[in-house]
Amino acid sequence: MRRSVRQRVLLLLVAATVLAFAARQWRQESREAPGSLLSLEPSTISHVELRIGKAPIEHYAKRDGHWYRIDGVTVRTDDGRLDELTETAAAPVLRWRAASDFDPARIGLTPPTATLTLDGHVLDFGEISVTGPQCYVRVDGRVALVSIRYTPRAPRAEATKLP
């Protein structure tokens, strides 16, 4: 076998080995990826409940493609704000931990700073993490770290009553 052929074969073996290791690493990282807060598709969510601090719970429902506040009197509300709240279901989790790993009071979950319920799935929001712009979110006995971008906010203005 000529020297140039041997070098090409060796180069192909090295490239195949590198690709095999890269594929294995990618599969492993995919299996270990934390995923999102909920397995719900945000566009399918039709009922939202929100409580920020000690304020009363706000109830919302989606009808004919628009969001309405349904506390006593039905009032059309800010679709953009509610769409932001429903996007929380798909918030990428940076890390999951068991709730027993934390003292709930130390991470702001007793009481939670905000509670968001999306089609019956409860998300309790705690304090901002000391490690970065992330907050603690309790979901089904686990605690996730997510970007503070997904922390529920109070409405900017009152919704107007529709006839």
N, C-alpha and C positions, 0 to 999 in steps of 0.2 A: 504494500500500500504506500502510495506516495505521501510525502510529508504534508502537502497542501490538503489532501483528502483527509488525513488524520486530524489536522487542525480544524477542518470544517465539522467533522463528526464530533470532535471534542467540544467545539463551540455549540453545536446543536444539543448535545447532552447537558451542558451547563445551562443553556437557555430553557430546556425542558424542565430541569430540576428547579430553577428559579420560578418558573410558571406554576409548577406543582405546589411549591411552598406558598406562593402568593394566593393560589386558589384555596388551599387549606386554611390559611390565615383569614381570608375573607369569609369563608363558611363559618369558622369559629366565632368571628366577631358578629356575624349576622345572628347566630344563635344566642349570643350573650347580650345583644343590643337591648337596652331597657325598654324601648318602644314608646308608646304614648300613654297618657293618663287613663283614657278609657278606650274601649274597642268600638265606640260609637262613631258613626260618620256624622260630622257636624251638621250637614245639610238635612239630615233626617230627624234631628231633634225638634220636638214640637212643644215641649213644656219646660219652662225654666223657673226655678225659685231662687231668690237671692236675698241673703241677709248680710249686711255689712255692719260689723260691730254689734251694737245693741239695738240697732234700728229694727223696725218691724220687717217681716218677710215680705218681699215683693213677688207677686205671682205673674207670670207671663205665658201667653199661648200664641202659637203661630197659626194664623188663619189666612187662607188665600194668598200665601206668600208674604204676609206682613205680620209683624209682631204687635201684640196688644197686651196692655197691662190689665189684668182681670181681677183686681181687688175691689169688689163691690160694683163699681161702674167700669164698663169696658172702655178703655182709652187707648188710642193708637200711640205707639211709642217709637223710639229711635231704632230703626231696623239695624243700623250699623253697630250700635252698642250691643244689641242682642246677638248679632252675628259674631261679634268679638267674644261674647260670653260662650257661645256654642263652640267656637274654635278652640276653647280650652280643652274640650274632650280630646282633641288631636295634639295637644301640647306635647312636644318631645321631652321625655324624661331624661334627665342627666344621670340620675342614679336612684335605685329603689333600695329601701331598707325596711326591716321589720319595725312596726310601730313600737314593739317592746324595747328596741334599741335606744329609745328616747324617753325623756321625761317630758310629757306633753306641755307642761307649763313653761319649760325652758325654751321651747321652740314656738311658743305662741299659739298652741292648740287648745289651751284651757283658759278661757274660751277661745275659739278660733277668731281670727280677725275678720274673716268672711266665710260664709258657707254658700256654696253654689250647688244646686241640685239640677241635674240635666236628665230629663226623662226618668226620674227616680234614682239616679246614681248620685250619691252625695260626695262632694269634694270640700274638705275643710282646709282653709288656708291659714298658715301660721306666719311666723316672723320671717324677715329676710335673713338669709344665711350669712355668717361672718366670712365665708370663703368667696363670696362674689355676689353679683346681682341675681341671686336665686332665692326662691322662697320654698318653704316646706308645705307640702300638700298631703293630707291624710286621705287615703282611698282604700276602702275595704281591708282594714287592718295592716296596711303598709303605708310607709311615708316616702314620698317622692320629692326630689329636688327638681324644680322647673324654673325657667326664666321668670323674673318678676313681671315681664310683659303680660303674662297670663293672669295676674292677680286682678280680681274684679274691682271695678271702680264705681264710685257713685255717679249717678247721671249728671250731665252738665246742666240741663235745664229741664223743667217740668214738661211732660208730654201734654199735648193739647187734646181736648175732648172732641171726638168726632160725632156727628149726628147719627 
